[in-house]
């Protein structure tokens, strides 16, 4: 089973309790870590989280600096990944990240490459339209036919299957340019909680929703 998470509402949550943005981002990462502990219990083999969009990279320098630091700290928690046998991967590019953050992410990917219990993918500096443009450029460069099979082959991570469900926190109900091709038949589960408030019991509710969702793929 493959589950996606769009983790919205971190800054709003911090503001609601009269705390700075950084505190919301800190809780965002802490809650991200909790996924590594409970997702494998529910037979989730693949998980993808939308951490930073390309648009997010246009935020104030001070906020981005805090985010890079938090991501780097998260990536250095190799024992957490080892304990849960989580294989870490990321999409798309790290060119705007500090060298120390890049190194931490690349080191984590290498350290976890043989783990198999949970495949955990983080989308950072990611934009689906950009992925699609890059995909078509590769098709053109290789003189390959435009087909569903070939498009899939040139996506950022073709090893990951289509998701069964997309979970989005807070009140917005949209994809926000997140892996639109791959999520064409995913069930959408929206929860009126901000990401720092999302708990394991909320995930169980989402699984119940998925259990009763029936797909016939238009047949």
N, CA and C atoms as a LAMMPS dump frame, in Angstrom:
ITEM: TIMESTEP
0
ITEM: NUMBER OF ATOMS
657
ITEM: BOX BOUNDS ff ff ff
-5.0000000000000000e+02 5.0000000000000000e+02
-5.0000000000000000e+02 5.0000000000000000e+02
-5.0000000000000000e+02 5.0000000000000000e+02
ITEM: ATOMS id mol type element x y z
1 1 1 N 0.842 -1.196 0
2 1 2 C 0 0 0
3 1 3 C 0.881 1.251 0
4 2 1 N 0.476 2.237 -0.781
5 2 2 C 1.214 3.495 -0.892
6 2 3 C 0.304 4.64 -0.455
7 3 1 N 0.762 5.411 0.521
8 3 2 C -0.003 6.542 1.05
9 3 3 C 0.801 7.821 0.846
10 4 1 N 0.112 8.863 0.403
11 4 2 C 0.725 10.188 0.292
12 4 3 C 0.217 11.088 1.415
13 5 1 N 1.074 12.009 1.826
14 5 2 C 0.698 12.986 2.846
15 5 3 C 1.031 14.399 2.352
16 6 1 N 0.017 15.267 2.355
17 6 2 C 0.244 16.699 2.132
18 6 3 C 0.067 17.36 3.494
19 7 1 N 1.183 17.794 4.057
20 7 2 C 1.222 18.169 5.477
21 7 3 C 1.035 19.682 5.621
22 8 1 N -0.2 20.1 5.665
23 8 2 C -0.521 21.526 5.624
24 8 3 C -0.9 22.056 7.007
25 9 1 N -0.674 23.358 7.2
26 9 2 C -1.157 24.032 8.402
27 9 3 C -0.147 24.23 9.504
28 10 1 N 1.147 24.039 9.215
29 10 2 C 2.156 24.139 10.272
30 10 3 C 2.318 25.564 10.802
31 11 1 N 2.432 26.509 9.897
32 11 2 C 2.592 27.91 10.337
33 11 3 C 1.312 28.429 10.984
34 12 1 N 0.177 28.025 10.424
35 12 2 C -1.102 28.461 10.994
36 12 3 C -1.282 27.905 12.409
37 13 1 N -0.851 26.669 12.605
38 13 2 C -0.953 26.054 13.929
39 13 3 C -0.106 26.832 14.94
40 14 1 N 1.112 27.166 14.553
41 14 2 C 1.99 27.927 15.456
42 14 3 C 1.357 29.282 15.802
43 15 1 N 0.803 29.919 14.796
44 15 2 C 0.163 31.218 15.017
45 15 3 C -1.028 31.091 15.957
46 16 1 N -1.76 29.967 15.86
47 16 2 C -2.959 29.781 16.689
48 16 3 C -2.629 29.654 18.168
49 17 1 N -1.379 29.261 18.472
50 17 2 C -0.983 29.146 19.879
51 17 3 C 0.054 30.228 20.251
52 18 1 N 0.087 31.285 19.433
53 18 2 C 0.937 32.44 19.679
54 18 3 C 2.415 32.078 19.752
55 19 1 N 2.83 31.235 18.827
56 19 2 C 4.23 30.836 18.748
57 19 3 C 4.788 31.22 17.381
58 20 1 N 6.125 31.348 17.255
59 20 2 C 6.722 31.728 15.967
60 20 3 C 6.619 30.604 14.934
61 21 1 N 6.822 30.955 13.672
62 21 2 C 6.742 29.981 12.589
63 21 3 C 7.653 28.777 12.834
64 22 1 N 8.837 29.047 13.351
65 22 2 C 9.81 27.974 13.553
66 22 3 C 9.234 26.861 14.42
67 23 1 N 8.431 27.23 15.408
68 23 2 C 7.857 26.219 16.296
69 23 3 C 6.91 25.31 15.512
70 24 1 N 6.159 25.893 14.571
71 24 2 C 5.283 25.084 13.734
72 24 3 C 6.072 24.127 12.858
73 25 1 N 7.178 24.619 12.3
74 25 2 C 8.012 23.762 11.468
75 25 3 C 8.671 22.654 12.292
76 26 1 N 9.045 22.985 13.525
77 26 2 C 9.654 21.994 14.409
78 26 3 C 8.661 20.855 14.686
79 27 1 N 7.421 21.215 14.951
80 27 2 C 6.391 20.2 15.203
81 27 3 C 6.077 19.416 13.933
82 28 1 N 6.207 20.083 12.781
83 28 2 C 6.026 19.402 11.493
84 28 3 C 7.001 18.233 11.378
85 29 1 N 8.268 18.486 11.689
86 29 2 C 9.281 17.442 11.58
87 29 3 C 9.062 16.358 12.636
88 30 1 N 8.71 16.748 13.835
89 30 2 C 8.464 15.759 14.886
90 30 3 C 7.327 14.814 14.489
91 31 1 N 6.289 15.374 13.892
92 31 2 C 5.163 14.548 13.465
93 31 3 C 5.551 13.67 12.282
94 32 1 N 6.444 14.185 11.452
95 32 2 C 6.963 13.4 10.338
96 32 3 C 7.698 12.162 10.861
97 33 1 N 8.465 12.358 11.897
98 33 2 C 9.192 11.243 12.5
99 33 3 C 8.241 10.183 13.059
100 34 1 N 7.1 10.614 13.575
101 34 2 C 6.161 9.657 14.151
102 34 3 C 5.609 8.704 13.095
103 35 1 N 5.536 9.161 11.829
104 35 2 C 5.077 8.284 10.753
105 35 3 C 5.962 7.049 10.624
106 36 1 N 7.249 7.246 10.823
107 36 2 C 8.185 6.128 10.681
108 36 3 C 7.922 5.046 11.713
109 37 1 N 7.369 5.445 12.855
110 37 2 C 7.071 4.477 13.913
111 37 3 C 5.782 3.71 13.67
112 38 1 N 4.733 4.401 13.182
113 38 2 C 3.455 3.679 13.131
114 38 3 C 3.015 3.194 11.742
115 39 1 N 3.516 3.769 10.662
116 39 2 C 3.061 3.326 9.345
117 39 3 C 3.313 1.839 9.075
118 40 1 N 4.479 1.304 9.428
119 40 2 C 4.708 -0.123 9.143
120 40 3 C 3.727 -1.053 9.855
121 41 1 N 3.151 -0.604 10.952
122 41 2 C 2.189 -1.443 11.681
123 41 3 C 0.928 -1.701 10.874
124 42 1 N 0.662 -0.844 9.88
125 42 2 C -0.586 -0.931 9.119
126 42 3 C -0.333 -1.372 7.672
127 43 1 N 0.735 -2.108 7.472
128 43 2 C 1.049 -2.714 6.173
129 43 3 C 1.262 -1.682 5.077
130 44 1 N 1.717 -0.506 5.48
131 44 2 C 2.071 0.506 4.482
132 44 3 C 3.489 0.202 4.01
133 45 1 N 3.636 -0.079 2.747
134 45 2 C 4.943 -0.42 2.184
135 45 3 C 5.638 0.801 1.596
136 46 1 N 4.838 1.768 1.127
137 46 2 C 5.376 2.985 0.529
138 46 3 C 4.661 4.194 1.123
139 47 1 N 5.416 5.243 1.393
140 47 2 C 4.831 6.512 1.858
141 47 3 C 5.588 7.657 1.194
142 48 1 N 4.844 8.647 0.737
143 48 2 C 5.451 9.834 0.131
144 48 3 C 4.886 11.062 0.824
145 49 1 N 5.76 11.952 1.248
146 49 2 C 5.322 13.169 1.934
147 49 3 C 5.794 14.395 1.152
148 50 1 N 4.913 15.387 1.088
149 50 2 C 5.215 16.636 0.383
150 50 3 C 5.795 17.605 1.399
151 51 1 N 7.114 17.702 1.423
152 51 2 C 7.767 18.522 2.432
153 51 3 C 7.918 19.975 1.986
154 52 1 N 8.479 20.176 0.795
155 52 2 C 8.686 21.538 0.3
156 52 3 C 8.425 21.574 -1.202
157 53 1 N 7.557 22.468 -1.622
158 53 2 C 7.343 22.653 -3.051
159 53 3 C 8.364 23.658 -3.581
160 54 1 N 8.482 23.733 -4.897
161 54 2 C 9.366 24.726 -5.503
162 54 3 C 8.898 26.133 -5.143
163 55 1 N 7.582 26.309 -5.023
164 55 2 C 7.057 27.617 -4.609
165 55 3 C 7.488 27.955 -3.184
166 56 1 N 7.513 26.947 -2.299
167 56 2 C 7.942 27.175 -0.916
168 56 3 C 9.363 27.715 -0.843
169 57 1 N 10.173 27.4 -1.862
170 57 2 C 11.565 27.838 -1.87
171 57 3 C 11.695 29.346 -2.094
172 58 1 N 10.566 30.021 -2.316
173 58 2 C 10.577 31.473 -2.488
174 58 3 C 10.288 32.204 -1.174
175 59 1 N 10.188 31.466 -0.089
176 59 2 C 9.896 32.104 1.201
177 59 3 C 11.084 32.933 1.686
178 60 1 N 10.869 33.649 2.783
179 60 2 C 11.922 34.505 3.327
180 60 3 C 13.156 33.67 3.669
181 61 1 N 14.302 34.278 3.49
182 61 2 C 15.574 33.581 3.698
183 61 3 C 15.694 33.015 5.111
184 62 1 N 15.225 33.77 6.096
185 62 2 C 15.342 33.321 7.484
186 62 3 C 14.493 32.075 7.73
187 63 1 N 13.294 32.037 7.124
188 63 2 C 12.429 30.869 7.296
189 63 3 C 13.031 29.655 6.588
190 64 1 N 13.564 29.848 5.394
191 64 2 C 14.191 28.742 4.668
192 64 3 C 15.402 28.208 5.422
193 65 1 N 16.153 29.096 6.024
194 65 2 C 17.318 28.676 6.799
195 65 3 C 16.897 27.755 7.945
196 66 1 N 15.806 28.117 8.623
197 66 2 C 15.277 27.275 9.7
198 66 3 C 14.809 25.921 9.158
199 67 1 N 14.145 25.943 8.001
200 67 2 C 13.647 24.699 7.403
201 67 3 C 14.805 23.784 7.012
202 68 1 N 15.839 24.348 6.412
203 68 2 C 17 23.545 6.024
204 68 3 C 17.639 22.896 7.257
205 69 1 N 17.719 23.659 8.316
206 69 2 C 18.319 23.142 9.549
207 69 3 C 17.498 21.983 10.11
208 70 1 N 16.176 22.126 10.094
209 70 2 C 15.295 21.066 10.594
210 70 3 C 15.371 19.819 9.719
211 71 1 N 15.391 20.017 8.403
212 71 2 C 15.506 18.879 7.493
213 71 3 C 16.826 18.162 7.695
214 72 1 N 17.874 18.913 7.899
215 72 2 C 19.189 18.323 8.138
216 72 3 C 19.202 17.509 9.438
217 73 1 N 18.601 18.06 10.477
218 73 2 C 18.515 17.343 11.752
219 73 3 C 17.738 16.043 11.594
220 74 1 N 16.63 16.11 10.857
221 74 2 C 15.817 14.922 10.579
222 74 3 C 16.639 13.87 9.843
223 75 1 N 17.402 14.301 8.849
224 75 2 C 18.184 13.373 8.032
225 75 3 C 19.331 12.729 8.811
226 76 1 N 19.733 13.356 9.897
227 76 2 C 20.832 12.794 10.687
228 76 3 C 20.361 11.763 11.714
229 77 1 N 19.054 11.545 11.801
230 77 2 C 18.528 10.573 12.765
231 77 3 C 18.511 9.176 12.153
232 78 1 N 19.693 8.716 11.809
233 78 2 C 19.809 7.432 11.119
234 78 3 C 19.334 6.265 11.984
235 79 1 N 19.49 6.373 13.284
236 79 2 C 19.066 5.279 14.164
237 79 3 C 17.553 5.068 14.114
238 80 1 N 16.805 6.156 13.927
239 80 2 C 15.35 6.055 13.81
240 80 3 C 14.971 5.255 12.564
241 81 1 N 15.666 5.516 11.469
242 81 2 C 15.416 4.786 10.23
243 81 3 C 15.865 3.333 10.355
244 82 1 N 16.973 3.133 11.038
245 82 2 C 17.477 1.769 11.226
246 82 3 C 16.537 0.953 12.106
247 83 1 N 16.047 1.554 13.162
248 83 2 C 15.135 0.861 14.077
249 83 3 C 13.905 0.348 13.349
250 84 1 N 13.364 1.171 12.463
251 84 2 C 12.144 0.806 11.747
252 84 3 C 12.4 0.222 10.362
253 85 1 N 13.702 0.052 10.021
254 85 2 C 14.079 -0.501 8.715
255 85 3 C 13.411 0.254 7.56
256 86 1 N 13.584 1.574 7.604
257 86 2 C 12.964 2.465 6.618
258 86 3 C 13.998 2.868 5.571
259 87 1 N 13.654 2.639 4.321
260 87 2 C 14.495 3.07 3.201
261 87 3 C 14.097 4.488 2.819
262 88 1 N 15.055 5.392 2.857
263 88 2 C 14.786 6.808 2.593
264 88 3 C 15.149 7.183 1.164
265 89 1 N 14.249 7.912 0.506
266 89 2 C 14.519 8.46 -0.822
267 89 3 C 13.93 9.864 -0.891
268 90 1 N 14.361 10.621 -1.888
269 90 2 C 13.798 11.958 -2.051
270 90 3 C 13.668 12.302 -3.53
271 91 1 N 12.737 13.167 -3.818
272 91 2 C 12.596 13.79 -5.12
273 91 3 C 12.374 15.285 -4.867
274 92 1 N 12.921 16.225 -5.441
275 92 2 C 13.551 16.203 -6.725
276 92 3 C 14.981 16.713 -6.597
277 93 1 N 15.225 17.993 -6.4
278 93 2 C 16.583 18.526 -6.501
279 93 3 C 17.024 19.266 -5.246
280 94 1 N 18.339 19.243 -5.023
281 94 2 C 18.902 19.822 -3.808
282 94 3 C 19.782 21.039 -4.095
283 95 1 N 19.718 21.577 -5.302
284 95 2 C 20.673 22.624 -5.681
285 95 3 C 20.551 23.902 -4.858
286 96 1 N 19.388 24.144 -4.244
287 96 2 C 19.223 25.353 -3.432
288 96 3 C 19.465 25.093 -1.94
289 97 1 N 19.875 23.886 -1.614
290 97 2 C 20.085 23.534 -0.22
291 97 3 C 21.54 23.764 0.185
292 98 1 N 21.774 24.088 1.458
293 98 2 C 23.155 24.207 1.943
294 98 3 C 23.892 22.876 1.791
295 99 1 N 25.195 22.927 1.653
296 99 2 C 25.988 21.71 1.437
297 99 3 C 25.814 20.708 2.572
298 100 1 N 25.725 21.196 3.802
299 100 2 C 25.593 20.279 4.939
300 100 3 C 24.254 19.545 4.909
301 101 1 N 23.194 20.234 4.453
302 101 2 C 21.876 19.608 4.342
303 101 3 C 21.87 18.579 3.213
304 102 1 N 22.463 18.932 2.083
305 102 2 C 22.588 17.982 0.972
306 102 3 C 23.297 16.719 1.43
307 103 1 N 24.415 16.902 2.111
308 103 2 C 25.214 15.755 2.551
309 103 3 C 24.415 14.856 3.483
310 104 1 N 23.671 15.462 4.412
311 104 2 C 22.883 14.676 5.36
312 104 3 C 21.825 13.845 4.631
313 105 1 N 21.169 14.429 3.632
314 105 2 C 20.14 13.714 2.878
315 105 3 C 20.748 12.587 2.041
316 106 1 N 21.864 12.87 1.384
317 106 2 C 22.523 11.851 0.565
318 106 3 C 23.091 10.726 1.432
319 107 1 N 23.637 11.089 2.585
320 107 2 C 24.162 10.078 3.512
321 107 3 C 23.049 9.165 4.022
322 108 1 N 21.883 9.765 4.324
323 108 2 C 20.758 8.962 4.813
324 108 3 C 20.268 8.004 3.732
325 109 1 N 20.191 8.492 2.511
326 109 2 C 19.762 7.617 1.407
327 109 3 C 20.713 6.436 1.253
328 110 1 N 21.994 6.706 1.352
329 110 2 C 22.98 5.621 1.233
330 110 3 C 22.899 4.666 2.419
331 111 1 N 22.759 5.214 3.61
332 111 2 C 22.714 4.397 4.832
333 111 3 C 21.528 3.44 4.84
334 112 1 N 20.405 3.873 4.277
335 112 2 C 19.159 3.091 4.364
336 112 3 C 18.854 2.283 3.104
337 113 1 N 19.762 2.25 2.151
338 113 2 C 19.446 1.695 0.826
339 113 3 C 19.032 0.224 0.848
340 114 1 N 19.434 -0.515 1.873
341 114 2 C 19.107 -1.945 1.925
342 114 3 C 17.927 -2.265 2.841
343 115 1 N 17.341 -1.227 3.467
344 115 2 C 16.194 -1.463 4.343
345 115 3 C 14.944 -1.691 3.492
346 116 1 N 14.017 -2.495 3.999
347 116 2 C 12.889 -2.908 3.163
348 116 3 C 11.518 -2.843 3.833
349 117 1 N 11.466 -2.523 5.108
350 117 2 C 10.167 -2.573 5.782
351 117 3 C 9.228 -1.47 5.294
352 118 1 N 9.759 -0.26 5.125
353 118 2 C 8.97 0.871 4.641
354 118 3 C 9.831 1.687 3.696
355 119 1 N 9.284 1.999 2.525
356 119 2 C 9.942 2.895 1.578
357 119 3 C 9.371 4.29 1.793
358 120 1 N 10.224 5.209 2.193
359 120 2 C 9.776 6.532 2.627
360 120 3 C 10.396 7.598 1.73
361 121 1 N 9.561 8.277 0.968
362 121 2 C 10.021 9.249 -0.015
363 121 3 C 9.57 10.653 0.379
364 122 1 N 10.503 11.592 0.34
365 122 2 C 10.211 12.98 0.681
366 122 3 C 10.347 13.841 -0.573
367 123 1 N 9.309 14.605 -0.881
368 123 2 C 9.352 15.537 -2.015
369 123 3 C 9.839 16.886 -1.513
370 124 1 N 11.01 17.303 -1.987
371 124 2 C 11.595 18.574 -1.561
372 124 3 C 12.007 19.373 -2.801
373 125 1 N 11.651 20.644 -2.801
374 125 2 C 11.858 21.487 -3.977
375 125 3 C 11.228 20.792 -5.187
376 126 1 N 10.017 20.303 -5
377 126 2 C 9.334 19.512 -6.026
378 126 3 C 8.161 20.298 -6.618
379 127 1 N 7.936 20.094 -7.926
380 127 2 C 6.848 20.759 -8.644
381 127 3 C 6.434 19.82 -9.764
382 128 1 N 5.205 19.321 -9.749
383 128 2 C 4.812 18.29 -10.699
384 128 3 C 4.928 18.742 -12.146
385 129 1 N 4.577 19.976 -12.451
386 129 2 C 4.683 20.46 -13.83
387 129 3 C 6.129 20.387 -14.304
388 130 1 N 7.062 20.666 -13.401
389 130 2 C 8.476 20.574 -13.735
390 130 3 C 8.86 19.119 -14.022
391 131 1 N 8.334 18.203 -13.22
392 131 2 C 8.611 16.78 -13.445
393 131 3 C 8.118 16.347 -14.825
394 132 1 N 6.93 16.796 -15.203
395 132 2 C 6.36 16.411 -16.49
396 132 3 C 7.181 16.984 -17.644
397 133 1 N 7.618 18.233 -17.535
398 133 2 C 8.45 18.84 -18.577
399 133 3 C 9.749 18.055 -18.724
400 134 1 N 10.39 17.725 -17.612
401 134 2 C 11.635 16.966 -17.667
402 134 3 C 11.418 15.588 -18.288
403 135 1 N 10.281 14.985 -17.979
404 135 2 C 9.943 13.681 -18.525
405 135 3 C 9.842 13.734 -20.052
406 136 1 N 9.141 14.731 -20.57
407 136 2 C 8.973 14.85 -22.019
408 136 3 C 10.284 15.204 -22.715
409 137 1 N 11.13 15.96 -22.051
410 137 2 C 12.443 16.264 -22.616
411 137 3 C 13.259 14.989 -22.779
412 138 1 N 13.173 14.089 -21.79
413 138 2 C 13.901 12.816 -21.882
414 138 3 C 13.357 11.951 -23.015
415 139 1 N 12.045 11.958 -23.179
416 139 2 C 11.442 11.206 -24.288
417 139 3 C 11.953 11.743 -25.629
418 140 1 N 12.019 13.059 -25.737
419 140 2 C 12.49 13.677 -26.976
420 140 3 C 13.961 13.359 -27.221
421 141 1 N 14.774 13.478 -26.166
422 141 2 C 16.212 13.214 -26.303
423 141 3 C 16.488 11.784 -26.742
424 142 1 N 15.658 10.859 -26.275
425 142 2 C 15.862 9.44 -26.58
426 142 3 C 15.018 8.947 -27.765
427 143 1 N 14.326 9.878 -28.423
428 143 2 C 13.514 9.54 -29.595
429 143 3 C 12.54 8.406 -29.288
430 144 1 N 11.9 8.505 -28.136
431 144 2 C 10.966 7.455 -27.729
432 144 3 C 9.528 7.909 -27.936
433 145 1 N 8.692 6.951 -28.203
434 145 2 C 7.275 7.216 -28.429
435 145 3 C 6.625 7.745 -27.152
436 146 1 N 5.703 8.687 -27.303
437 146 2 C 4.945 9.179 -26.154
438 146 3 C 3.863 8.159 -25.839
439 147 1 N 4.024 7.45 -24.766
440 147 2 C 3.061 6.439 -24.328
441 147 3 C 3.013 6.456 -22.813
442 148 1 N 1.967 5.903 -22.263
443 148 2 C 1.846 5.861 -20.803
444 148 3 C 3.027 5.134 -20.182
445 149 1 N 3.421 4.04 -20.797
446 149 2 C 4.544 3.245 -20.266
447 149 3 C 5.838 4.047 -20.266
448 150 1 N 6.118 4.773 -21.357
449 150 2 C 7.361 5.536 -21.434
450 150 3 C 7.346 6.77 -20.546
451 151 1 N 6.193 7.409 -20.418
452 151 2 C 6.097 8.541 -19.488
453 151 3 C 6.408 8.07 -18.079
454 152 1 N 5.814 6.958 -17.692
455 152 2 C 6.056 6.414 -16.349
456 152 3 C 7.533 6.147 -16.113
457 153 1 N 8.196 5.633 -17.147
458 153 2 C 9.61 5.263 -17.047
459 153 3 C 10.492 6.452 -16.705
460 154 1 N 10.092 7.641 -17.171
461 154 2 C 10.935 8.814 -16.98
462 154 3 C 10.455 9.746 -15.868
463 155 1 N 9.513 9.307 -15.069
464 155 2 C 9.135 10.089 -13.898
465 155 3 C 10.249 10.03 -12.862
466 156 1 N 10.179 10.879 -11.85
467 156 2 C 11.286 10.992 -10.897
468 156 3 C 11.591 9.703 -10.162
469 157 1 N 10.566 8.961 -9.804
470 157 2 C 10.823 7.694 -9.106
471 157 3 C 9.821 6.636 -9.571
472 158 1 N 10.079 6.022 -10.724
473 158 2 C 9.145 5.025 -11.261
474 158 3 C 9.043 3.764 -10.426
475 159 1 N 9.955 3.609 -9.464
476 159 2 C 9.903 2.419 -8.607
477 159 3 C 8.704 2.444 -7.666
478 160 1 N 8.227 3.641 -7.352
479 160 2 C 7.092 3.766 -6.444
480 160 3 C 5.779 3.557 -7.204
481 161 1 N 4.881 2.721 -6.687
482 161 2 C 3.599 2.486 -7.364
483 161 3 C 2.644 3.658 -7.162
484 162 1 N 1.545 3.647 -7.913
485 162 2 C 0.497 4.653 -7.696
486 162 3 C -0.018 4.55 -6.264
487 163 1 N -0.413 5.668 -5.671
488 163 2 C -0.91 5.633 -4.297
489 163 3 C -2.359 5.173 -4.218
490 164 1 N -2.698 4.533 -3.114
491 164 2 C -4.096 4.206 -2.85
492 164 3 C -4.849 5.392 -2.263
493 165 1 N -4.115 6.238 -1.517
494 165 2 C -4.803 7.334 -0.815
495 165 3 C -3.876 8.526 -0.628
496 166 1 N -4.48 9.72 -0.697
497 166 2 C -3.789 10.972 -0.407
498 166 3 C -4.446 11.587 0.825
499 167 1 N -3.662 11.818 1.849
500 167 2 C -4.172 12.434 3.081
501 167 3 C -3.678 13.877 3.136
502 168 1 N -4.606 14.809 3.261
503 168 2 C -4.218 16.209 3.376
504 168 3 C -4.814 16.808 4.64
505 169 1 N -3.973 17.45 5.426
506 169 2 C -4.442 18.1 6.65
507 169 3 C -4.836 19.548 6.369
508 170 1 N -5.53 20.119 7.351
509 170 2 C -6.071 21.473 7.342
510 170 3 C -7.268 21.523 6.413
511 171 1 N -7.666 22.677 5.895
512 171 2 C -8.954 22.797 5.216
513 171 3 C -8.866 22.823 3.701
514 172 1 N -7.683 22.989 3.143
515 172 2 C -7.568 23.095 1.683
516 172 3 C -7.803 21.736 1.022
517 173 1 N -8.478 21.765 -0.096
518 173 2 C -8.817 20.535 -0.809
519 173 3 C -8.322 20.638 -2.246
520 174 1 N -7.035 20.428 -2.394
521 174 2 C -6.418 20.494 -3.715
522 174 3 C -5.117 19.701 -3.696
523 175 1 N -4.581 19.438 -4.893
524 175 2 C -3.35 18.65 -5.015
525 175 3 C -2.088 19.493 -4.875
526 176 1 N -2.18 20.786 -5.091
527 176 2 C -1.038 21.694 -4.957
528 176 3 C 0.161 21.247 -5.799
529 177 1 N -0.13 20.793 -7.032
530 177 2 C 0.929 20.424 -7.974
531 177 3 C 1.799 19.275 -7.462
532 178 1 N 1.166 18.32 -6.819
533 178 2 C 1.894 17.22 -6.19
534 178 3 C 1.605 15.913 -6.923
535 179 1 N 2.57 15.432 -7.741
536 179 2 C 2.504 14.1 -8.338
537 179 3 C 1.136 13.8 -8.967
538 180 1 N 0.661 14.71 -9.795
539 180 2 C -0.703 14.614 -10.321
540 180 3 C -0.904 13.377 -11.193
541 181 1 N 0.062 13.05 -12.018
542 181 2 C -0.048 11.87 -12.885
543 181 3 C -0.242 10.608 -12.05
544 182 1 N 0.615 10.436 -11.056
545 182 2 C 0.601 9.215 -10.259
546 182 3 C -0.645 9.097 -9.393
547 183 1 N -1.23 10.235 -9.018
548 183 2 C -2.37 10.201 -8.105
549 183 3 C -3.719 10.225 -8.782
550 184 1 N -3.765 9.881 -10.068
551 184 2 C -5.006 10.01 -10.84
552 184 3 C -6.171 9.233 -10.239
553 185 1 N -5.911 8.047 -9.644
554 185 2 C -6.996 7.229 -9.106
555 185 3 C -6.925 7.079 -7.583
556 186 1 N -6.157 7.923 -6.94
557 186 2 C -6.051 7.833 -5.483
558 186 3 C -7.308 8.378 -4.81
559 187 1 N -7.676 7.768 -3.7
560 187 2 C -8.74 8.328 -2.867
561 187 3 C -8.188 9.538 -2.119
562 188 1 N -9.003 10.574 -1.967
563 188 2 C -8.583 11.777 -1.258
564 188 3 C -9.245 11.79 0.118
565 189 1 N -8.414 11.964 1.144
566 189 2 C -8.938 12.025 2.51
567 189 3 C -8.487 13.348 3.121
568 190 1 N -9.452 14.215 3.407
569 190 2 C -9.157 15.523 3.984
570 190 3 C -9.58 15.531 5.452
571 191 1 N -8.687 16.042 6.278
572 191 2 C -8.973 16.071 7.708
573 191 3 C -8.849 17.506 8.208
574 192 1 N -9.825 17.948 8.965
575 192 2 C -9.867 19.32 9.453
576 192 3 C -8.988 19.482 10.698
577 193 1 N -7.74 19.094 10.548
578 193 2 C -6.729 19.284 11.579
579 193 3 C -5.464 19.76 10.892
580 194 1 N -4.699 20.574 11.576
581 194 2 C -3.421 20.988 11.033
582 194 3 C -2.389 19.89 11.278
583 195 1 N -1.346 19.862 10.446
584 195 2 C -0.417 18.733 10.498
585 195 3 C 0.147 18.459 11.899
586 196 1 N 0.543 19.453 12.681
587 196 2 C 1.057 19.144 14.018
588 196 3 C 0.034 18.445 14.92
589 197 1 N -1.255 18.499 14.548
590 197 2 C -2.304 17.85 15.333
591 197 3 C -2.606 16.431 14.845
592 198 1 N -2.027 16.04 13.73
593 198 2 C -2.327 14.736 13.128
594 198 3 C -1.674 13.629 13.944
595 199 1 N -2.484 12.637 14.361
596 199 2 C -2.006 11.559 15.213
597 199 3 C -2.299 10.196 14.582
598 200 1 N -1.793 9.176 15.214
599 200 2 C -1.991 7.821 14.709
600 200 3 C -3.466 7.472 14.599
601 201 1 N -4.274 7.9 15.557
602 201 2 C -5.702 7.581 15.502
603 201 3 C -6.382 8.22 14.293
604 202 1 N -5.865 9.375 13.849
605 202 2 C -6.404 10.003 12.636
606 202 3 C -6.053 9.182 11.402
607 203 1 N -4.875 8.581 11.434
608 203 2 C -4.488 7.713 10.322
609 203 3 C -5.381 6.467 10.284
610 204 1 N -5.718 5.934 11.446
611 204 2 C -6.615 4.776 11.505
612 204 3 C -7.97 5.123 10.898
613 205 1 N -8.466 6.326 11.197
614 205 2 C -9.732 6.778 10.595
615 205 3 C -9.614 6.838 9.074
616 206 1 N -8.464 7.312 8.595
617 206 2 C -8.249 7.388 7.145
618 206 3 C -8.254 5.997 6.521
619 207 1 N -7.688 5.033 7.215
620 207 2 C -7.682 3.658 6.708
621 207 3 C -9.098 3.093 6.644
622 208 1 N -9.925 3.456 7.618
623 208 2 C -11.326 3.016 7.586
624 208 3 C -12.042 3.593 6.374
625 209 1 N -11.746 4.854 6.087
626 209 2 C -12.313 5.494 4.903
627 209 3 C -11.883 4.748 3.641
628 210 1 N -10.597 4.418 3.566
629 210 2 C -10.074 3.72 2.395
630 210 3 C -10.68 2.325 2.265
631 211 1 N -10.911 1.692 3.392
632 211 2 C -11.467 0.342 3.407
633 211 3 C -12.805 0.283 2.68
634 212 1 N -13.611 1.339 2.825
635 212 2 C -14.948 1.345 2.24
636 212 3 C -15.003 2.038 0.885
637 213 1 N -13.878 2.59 0.447
638 213 2 C -13.836 3.201 -0.881
639 213 3 C -13.701 2.091 -1.917
640 214 1 N -14.48 2.177 -2.938
641 214 2 C -14.496 1.108 -3.951
642 214 3 C -14.094 1.675 -5.297
643 215 1 N -13.102 1.069 -5.922
644 215 2 C -12.645 1.53 -7.222
645 215 3 C -13.093 0.572 -8.308
646 216 1 N -13.649 1.113 -9.361
647 216 2 C -13.932 0.273 -10.533
648 216 3 C -13.24 0.836 -11.772
649 217 1 N -12.443 1.914 -11.573
650 217 2 C -11.644 2.509 -12.648
651 217 3 C -12.498 2.798 -13.891
652 218 1 N -13.705 3.287 -13.641
653 218 2 C -14.574 3.723 -14.727
654 218 3 C -15.324 2.602 -15.428
655 219 1 N -15.167 1.372 -14.952
656 219 2 C -15.814 0.233 -15.64
657 219 3 C -17.238 0 -15.122
